[in-house]
Amino acid sequence: MSIRRIDIIPKTRHHMRMRTTLSLDDEVVALVKRYAESRSLGLGKAVSELVRRGLTAQRPTRTVNGLRIFDLPADSPRVTRKLIEEIESDDL
């Protein structure tokens, strides 16, 4: 999987500019570009909107035997003991 880097320079706020470099997968860049073009937005504004939406999205949950759980989408990969062990053994 290749990763493309993009620079985002938001509008000046509080008399300063902030520049951030993000590393995004190629398919994510393509999706963000399509989103930005369909709404006549700059790339930085589109990324900001999408991140904000993702972080504030409601996650439907329910309580089962006192535990708060949420249901994954049907197409989500299965979470197995092997997968958990692989994730735990990954060096970050």
N, C-alpha and C positions, 0 to 999 in steps of 0.2 A: 504494500500500500504506500503510495507516494504522498508526501506532505508538501503543500505549497505555503509559503510565507507571504503574508500581506501586511502592509503598514496602514494603520488607521490614525488619522489626525482629526480629532473632533474640533468643532468650532471653539473659538476663544471664550473662556468663561473665567470670571474672577481675574482677569488681566494676565492669564497665562495659557499656554497651549500644552497639551499632553500628547505624546506620541507613544503608541503601544504597538509592539510586534506580536502577532498571533501566528501560531503554527496550526494550520487547518488541513484536514484531508482534502484531496482534490475534489471529491464528490461534494463535500460540504461547501467549498468555495463556489462550485457551480450552482448549488442550490441557493446560496446567499445571493449570488449575482442575479439569478433569475428572480428572486424575491425583490431585490433592490430595483431591478429594471421594471418589474410589473407595477411598482409603486412610485417610480421616479425618485428614488432615494439614492444617496451616496452609499458606498459599501459600508463605511463606518456606522452610519445611521441605521442601516439595515441590520448589521450585526448587533448593535445596541438594542434595537427593538426585539429581535429574536431572543437574545439572552434574557432580557427583562421579562418577556412573555414566558420563557421556559422556567425562570426562577420563581415566578409568581403563579404559575399554573396550579390549579386545584388538583390534588391527588386524592381520588375517591378512596376512602378507607372504611374498614368496618372492624368491629371488635369481636373476636372469637376467644372464648374462655379467658377473658380479661386481657388479651394481647391485641394490640392495634396492628392490623395487616392491610395490605393493598393487593389487588389482583393485577397481575401482569397482563399485557396484551397477548392475545392468542398466538401471535407469531414470535413471541419472545423465546430466546434459547432456554432450554431446560437447565435449571440449576441443579447440578449433581454434586455429590461428595467429591468426586474427582476434580470437577471444575473449581470448587472451593479450595481444595488442597493446592491446585495449580496457582490460583490467585494468591493464596497465603505464602507460597514459596517464591513468588516473583520478587526480584530485587527491584526496588523503585529507585 
